[in-house]
Amino acid sequence: MSELNSSESTPSAVKPHPGAKRPAGLKWLGSGLVVVLLVGAWYGLHHPSGGAGAGTASKAGANRAQPISAMAAKRQDVHVTVPAIGTITALQTATVHSRVDGELVKLNFQEGSMVQQGQLLAELDHRPYAAALAQAQGAYERDVAQLKNAQLDLKRYAELVASDSIPRQQLDTQEALVRQLQGTVKNDQAAVDSAQVQLNYSYINAPIGGRMGLRLVDLGNVVHAADTTGLVTITQTQPIAVVFSVPDIYLAQINKKLNSKQALPVQALDREQKQALASGQLTITDNAIDTTTGTLKLKALFGNKDNTLFPNQFVNVRLQIDTETNALVVPVNAIQRGSMGTFVYQVKADNTVTLKKVKTLTVDGDWVSIEGDVQPGDRLVTDGADRLREGAKVEVIESPARGKTR
């Protein structure tokens, strides 16, 4: 039994013989691992790591010249302007009405055309007024004849009274009749004048010069003096005014210029502020400041010879209140902003850039006046500055001789 029990014991209790050999598979596995480690070490010695290569490439890219555009600083006069939004306003607007009643028989204008003051625009049926004038003239001529006869009788009566041939009372009566007829003739003359005015009113003339609007009444309609709509409207467009408002802080400077008879140029621009529509001059200021907005209303006058400006049109306005003479200016695109404030990049002779701090003053179109360590003729970076640092190499691919000025 004891032998049987020994033979049935678990394999874990059986210890290998000290002289037993290891399996062949383990031996080959260890050899392969050693080979892999040796190959890896050799590759690491002969091939630099990827991180080092990327750093070298990055350094090479940093040293490559950056393409930029540059323009030179210069000196020129700079206009100090105040921006505003204005409304084109006609100096005069008139609605053409008929001053008498009658049928509209003729129109002598085209819609949208330019007319002169006093130009004939329309005609009413004038026959009733011509007849009334003829009637008044007839009464006038009749009473004038009676007056002349009475005056002759008065002359005769005066001679007879001088010779005591007729009583004095008859002469006095004749004098009264002459005066009565003189009054009648004056009344007839007034009637003739009134009839002539009514006849003239049947011909409708332009009360002002300007641009015609749309026709409000067609031919064949009977118009009345009491009509509220009128026949057509006329707006004066030459010259024309622009009304706009500026902050009240400019009041003293504006009044000083106006009181000394100095011109204050005003420019009207389109909505995008890219195209100048017309140039004019400030003429007058309002008599009070708007307390709700703190602004002062101004009016400028424009010749508008080409009719560019239209009544009730909205425009951008630039009021020139001063001029900086011979100021140092740089392109607006050259100004950069950062934690240190405003600065520019100057392109040096060796095609590297250096940073220079500046102070901006007045913007005039594409140029801005500055103060700082910049000299006329210094080339300044206008495009590509976001990729630059102090001392960076650059390649100027565009260097205009001058920029756009107004």
Legacy VTK file of the C-alpha trace (Angstrom):
# vtk DataFile Version 3.0
C-alpha trace
ASCII
DATASET POLYDATA
POINTS 406 float
0.000 0.000 0.000
2.764 2.322 0.808
4.227 1.934 -2.643
0.872 2.530 -4.232
0.375 5.700 -2.304
3.769 6.925 -3.344
3.071 6.360 -6.986
-0.262 8.304 -6.784
1.260 11.467 -5.316
0.940 14.757 -7.352
3.555 15.739 -9.992
4.242 18.977 -8.168
5.810 17.029 -5.424
8.275 15.405 -7.800
11.555 17.478 -8.103
13.583 17.331 -11.336
16.931 15.774 -11.345
19.739 18.284 -11.024
21.399 17.007 -14.111
18.331 17.244 -16.384
18.616 19.440 -19.599
16.358 22.501 -20.427
14.032 22.352 -23.471
15.533 23.569 -26.831
12.717 26.145 -27.428
13.713 28.278 -24.445
17.293 28.372 -25.638
16.385 29.733 -29.068
14.009 32.342 -27.551
16.766 33.831 -25.442
19.166 33.974 -28.371
16.584 35.801 -30.532
15.975 38.420 -27.855
19.671 39.164 -27.633
19.901 39.600 -31.425
16.957 42.044 -31.448
18.555 44.173 -28.739
21.872 44.287 -30.607
20.187 45.330 -33.883
18.230 48.045 -32.108
21.357 49.440 -30.511
23.174 49.523 -33.874
20.224 51.366 -35.569
20.091 53.925 -32.787
23.773 54.715 -33.195
23.579 55.210 -36.991
20.118 56.964 -37.285
19.350 60.080 -35.200
16.012 60.227 -33.435
12.919 61.775 -35.144
12.688 64.535 -32.513
16.163 65.811 -33.263
15.501 65.838 -37.017
12.280 67.833 -36.551
14.094 70.388 -34.421
16.756 70.831 -37.091
14.119 71.309 -39.804
12.250 73.822 -37.628
15.439 75.767 -37.085
16.160 75.780 -40.802
12.620 77.079 -41.515
13.075 79.854 -38.980
16.204 81.032 -40.761
14.496 81.123 -44.169
13.724 84.657 -45.470
10.045 85.588 -45.019
8.261 87.207 -48.015
6.827 90.630 -47.138
5.627 93.871 -48.720
7.127 97.204 -47.732
6.603 100.915 -48.331
8.646 103.964 -47.372
7.749 106.575 -44.785
7.553 110.152 -46.053
6.505 113.682 -45.191
3.326 115.297 -46.466
0.411 117.467 -45.306
-2.210 115.542 -43.336
-5.832 116.625 -43.179
-7.378 116.495 -39.704
-10.955 115.401 -40.346
-14.065 114.654 -38.319
-16.201 111.758 -39.644
-19.987 111.969 -39.597
-23.117 110.674 -41.295
-25.147 113.223 -43.230
-28.361 113.636 -45.192
-28.574 115.442 -48.528
-31.141 118.243 -48.281
-32.532 120.397 -51.069
-32.149 124.118 -50.440
-35.678 124.673 -51.772
-38.603 122.376 -52.517
-41.821 123.565 -54.181
-45.075 121.836 -55.028
-46.522 123.354 -58.190
-50.210 124.266 -57.751
-52.696 125.873 -60.078
-53.951 129.216 -58.765
-57.141 129.084 -60.856
-59.631 126.404 -61.827
-59.601 124.884 -65.277
-58.985 121.888 -67.508
-55.343 120.831 -67.927
-54.760 120.996 -71.673
-50.950 120.964 -72.053
-47.823 119.815 -70.215
-44.479 121.304 -71.219
-42.055 119.295 -69.045
-40.666 115.799 -68.701
-40.484 113.977 -65.409
-36.995 114.134 -63.895
-35.842 116.945 -66.190
-34.135 120.136 -65.058
-36.126 123.375 -65.337
-35.335 127.044 -64.817
-37.267 129.437 -62.642
-40.180 130.943 -64.603
-40.172 128.200 -67.263
-43.643 127.325 -68.619
-44.709 123.933 -67.220
-48.415 123.524 -67.996
-51.403 125.290 -69.550
-55.066 125.332 -68.533
-57.988 126.104 -70.811
-57.577 129.883 -70.867
-60.630 130.796 -72.979
-62.895 131.719 -70.016
-60.217 134.009 -68.610
-59.534 135.596 -71.998
-63.252 136.361 -72.318
-63.366 137.890 -68.831
-60.383 140.050 -69.731
-62.068 141.264 -72.914
-65.213 142.138 -70.956
-63.241 144.136 -68.421
-61.364 145.948 -71.147
-64.655 146.875 -72.833
-66.069 148.385 -69.666
-62.851 150.283 -69.151
-62.887 151.771 -72.641
-66.575 152.790 -72.259
-66.013 154.565 -68.988
-62.851 156.243 -70.298
-64.922 157.714 -73.171
-67.538 158.964 -70.702
-64.838 160.534 -68.588
-63.357 162.379 -71.548
-66.793 163.762 -72.490
-67.442 164.879 -68.921
-64.076 166.616 -68.810
-64.907 168.536 -72.006
-68.254 169.624 -70.531
-66.486 170.699 -67.356
-64.184 172.917 -69.409
-67.131 174.523 -71.187
-69.047 175.086 -67.932
-66.068 176.789 -66.432
-65.969 179.285 -69.326
-69.715 179.923 -69.056
-69.550 180.511 -65.327
-66.777 183.034 -65.892
-69.129 185.034 -68.153
-72.124 184.506 -65.783
-73.978 182.539 -68.465
-74.827 179.561 -66.184
-75.157 179.211 -62.436
-72.159 178.096 -60.339
-74.078 175.045 -59.118
-74.102 173.501 -62.596
-70.301 173.739 -62.730
-69.986 172.091 -59.312
-72.247 169.233 -60.415
-70.141 168.671 -63.497
-66.940 168.580 -61.429
-68.477 165.898 -59.210
-69.462 163.876 -62.264
-65.897 164.032 -63.606
-64.496 162.791 -60.289
-67.089 160.016 -60.222
-66.148 158.880 -63.706
-62.442 159.007 -62.800
-63.155 156.588 -59.947
-65.099 154.336 -62.298
-62.212 154.262 -64.748
-59.800 153.302 -61.951
-62.149 150.528 -60.916
-62.347 149.345 -64.516
-58.547 149.389 -64.751
-58.315 147.205 -61.646
-60.840 144.804 -63.170
-58.738 144.609 -66.330
-55.605 143.937 -64.290
-57.366 141.238 -62.271
-58.665 139.550 -65.406
-55.163 139.694 -66.893
-53.723 138.038 -63.739
-56.327 135.277 -63.893
-55.490 134.701 -67.539
-51.767 134.575 -66.690
-52.485 132.030 -63.951
-53.880 129.682 -66.595
-50.256 129.390 -67.755
-48.380 127.617 -64.923
-44.695 128.505 -64.567
-41.919 127.000 -62.422
-41.679 128.890 -59.101
-38.036 127.768 -58.620
-35.353 126.111 -60.694
-34.497 122.475 -60.068
-35.308 118.868 -60.883
-38.861 117.872 -61.718
-40.510 115.035 -59.847
-43.165 112.600 -61.014
-46.309 114.035 -62.605
-49.276 113.978 -60.225
-52.046 115.033 -62.657
-52.690 113.889 -66.222
-53.970 115.841 -69.196
-57.745 116.311 -69.404
-58.265 116.570 -65.654
-59.865 119.656 -64.160
-57.611 121.189 -61.563
-58.665 123.563 -58.828
-56.856 126.206 -56.860
-57.948 124.414 -53.661
-56.300 121.103 -54.640
-53.746 119.928 -52.046
-51.763 117.465 -54.171
-50.554 119.881 -56.845
-49.325 119.074 -60.344
-45.669 118.190 -59.702
-42.857 118.885 -57.232
-39.558 120.664 -57.904
-36.428 120.296 -55.789
-33.448 122.592 -56.105
-30.334 120.428 -56.562
-27.775 123.016 -57.724
-26.512 123.913 -55.219
-27.552 121.368 -52.633
-26.914 121.043 -48.894
-25.681 118.279 -46.593
-26.869 118.305 -42.977
-24.810 116.347 -40.422
-23.870 116.383 -36.741
-20.493 116.365 -34.974
-19.621 116.089 -31.250
-19.801 119.393 -29.395
-16.101 119.181 -28.450
-15.323 120.570 -31.916
-17.594 123.617 -31.459
-14.871 126.082 -30.426
-12.549 125.042 -33.245
-15.321 125.241 -35.854
-16.583 128.639 -34.672
-13.051 130.015 -34.666
-12.612 129.028 -38.314
-16.019 130.369 -39.373
-15.620 133.665 -37.510
-12.257 134.247 -39.168
-13.779 133.501 -42.592
-11.565 130.433 -43.066
-12.893 127.715 -45.350
-13.835 124.399 -43.772
-13.858 121.816 -46.589
-16.427 119.034 -46.421
-16.275 115.824 -48.436
-19.212 113.497 -49.132
-18.391 109.795 -49.617
-20.378 106.699 -50.541
-21.567 104.097 -48.010
-18.303 102.104 -48.194
-16.269 105.326 -47.765
-14.181 104.332 -50.778
-15.373 106.851 -53.372
-15.631 110.622 -52.943
-18.965 111.824 -54.349
-18.558 115.590 -54.052
-16.664 118.338 -52.252
-18.226 121.342 -50.590
-17.786 123.849 -47.799
-19.293 124.315 -44.361
-21.652 127.291 -44.336
-23.503 127.441 -41.020
-24.010 125.811 -37.628
-27.238 125.269 -35.744
-28.099 127.678 -32.920
-28.179 125.019 -30.171
-26.537 121.743 -29.166
-28.726 118.642 -29.000
-28.641 117.754 -25.310
-29.761 114.158 -25.897
-26.764 113.341 -28.105
-24.260 116.076 -27.260
-23.859 116.908 -30.935
-24.061 120.079 -33.016
-25.906 120.123 -36.322
-24.041 121.628 -39.295
-24.901 122.454 -42.894
-22.495 122.332 -45.825
-23.114 123.566 -49.357
-22.186 121.581 -52.505
-22.255 122.891 -56.084
-23.476 119.485 -57.366
-22.930 120.444 -61.013
-23.098 116.806 -62.133
-26.154 116.019 -59.943
-24.273 113.281 -58.084
-26.038 114.137 -54.825
-29.762 113.502 -54.479
-32.212 114.921 -51.901
-32.681 112.668 -48.834
-29.604 110.593 -49.760
-27.475 109.310 -46.856
-23.730 109.915 -47.206
-20.595 109.633 -45.114
-19.122 113.032 -44.371
-15.590 114.183 -43.578
-15.257 117.680 -42.159
-11.703 119.016 -42.405
-11.026 121.190 -39.363
-7.236 121.501 -39.573
-4.079 120.517 -41.500
-0.844 119.061 -40.150
1.846 120.583 -42.363
4.794 118.426 -43.456
3.943 115.610 -41.052
5.812 112.280 -40.974
3.413 109.670 -42.362
3.497 105.912 -42.836
1.025 103.539 -44.492
-1.842 102.541 -42.229
-1.069 98.858 -42.924
2.412 99.299 -41.444
1.063 99.950 -37.949
1.169 96.856 -35.700
-0.299 96.509 -32.218
0.826 94.357 -29.340
1.324 94.278 -25.584
3.957 97.008 -25.906
1.575 99.297 -27.804
1.854 100.371 -31.448
4.992 99.637 -33.441
6.351 99.099 -36.950
8.872 96.740 -38.527
11.641 98.549 -40.405
13.479 96.706 -43.179
17.219 97.303 -42.777
19.849 97.276 -45.517
20.784 93.638 -44.824
17.154 92.557 -45.357
16.483 91.970 -41.693
13.784 93.727 -39.703
13.919 95.675 -36.483
10.982 96.685 -34.305
10.389 100.369 -33.587
7.743 101.769 -31.271
5.663 104.655 -32.651
2.726 106.808 -31.624
-0.103 107.265 -34.136
-1.658 110.716 -34.530
-4.002 111.416 -37.452
-5.341 109.069 -40.121
-5.763 110.593 -43.579
-6.904 108.054 -46.147
-4.258 105.296 -46.465
-1.683 107.240 -44.429
-1.307 107.993 -40.731
0.941 110.583 -39.119
3.220 109.255 -36.380
5.796 110.162 -33.773
8.744 107.834 -33.143
12.187 106.681 -34.234
11.292 106.553 -37.938
12.829 108.698 -40.668
11.494 109.618 -44.122
12.585 106.950 -46.601
12.656 104.103 -44.039
11.096 101.006 -45.549
8.334 99.615 -43.336
6.632 96.224 -43.552
3.023 96.558 -44.725
2.142 92.891 -45.306
3.485 89.714 -43.694
4.365 91.256 -40.323
2.502 88.538 -38.376
5.301 86.051 -39.198
8.164 88.315 -38.127
10.303 88.699 -35.038
13.160 91.043 -34.181
16.085 90.367 -36.524
14.140 88.075 -38.859
15.348 87.860 -42.456
12.888 89.040 -45.071
12.495 89.140 -48.821
10.661 92.180 -50.189
8.391 90.943 -52.967
6.472 94.187 -53.385
7.738 97.667 -52.647
5.484 100.375 -54.174
7.048 103.758 -54.629
4.031 105.505 -53.144
0.680 104.698 -51.719
-2.750 106.016 -52.337
-3.314 109.514 -51.067
-6.249 111.844 -51.240
LINES 1 407
406 0 1 2 3 4 5 6 7 8 9 10 11 12 13 14 15 16 17 18 19 20 21 22 23 24 25 26 27 28 29 30 31 32 33 34 35 36 37 38 39 40 41 42 43 44 45 46 47 48 49 50 51 52 53 54 55 56 57 58 59 60 61 62 63 64 65 66 67 68 69 70 71 72 73 74 75 76 77 78 79 80 81 82 83 84 85 86 87 88 89 90 91 92 93 94 95 96 97 98 99 100 101 102 103 104 105 106 107 108 109 110 111 112 113 114 115 116 117 118 119 120 121 122 123 124 125 126 127 128 129 130 131 132 133 134 135 136 137 138 139 140 141 142 143 144 145 146 147 148 149 150 151 152 153 154 155 156 157 158 159 160 161 162 163 164 165 166 167 168 169 170 171 172 173 174 175 176 177 178 179 180 181 182 183 184 185 186 187 188 189 190 191 192 193 194 195 196 197 198 199 200 201 202 203 204 205 206 207 208 209 210 211 212 213 214 215 216 217 218 219 220 221 222 223 224 225 226 227 228 229 230 231 232 233 234 235 236 237 238 239 240 241 242 243 244 245 246 247 248 249 250 251 252 253 254 255 256 257 258 259 260 261 262 263 264 265 266 267 268 269 270 271 272 273 274 275 276 277 278 279 280 281 282 283 284 285 286 287 288 289 290 291 292 293 294 295 296 297 298 299 300 301 302 303 304 305 306 307 308 309 310 311 312 313 314 315 316 317 318 319 320 321 322 323 324 325 326 327 328 329 330 331 332 333 334 335 336 337 338 339 340 341 342 343 344 345 346 347 348 349 350 351 352 353 354 355 356 357 358 359 360 361 362 363 364 365 366 367 368 369 370 371 372 373 374 375 376 377 378 379 380 381 382 383 384 385 386 387 388 389 390 391 392 393 394 395 396 397 398 399 400 401 402 403 404 405
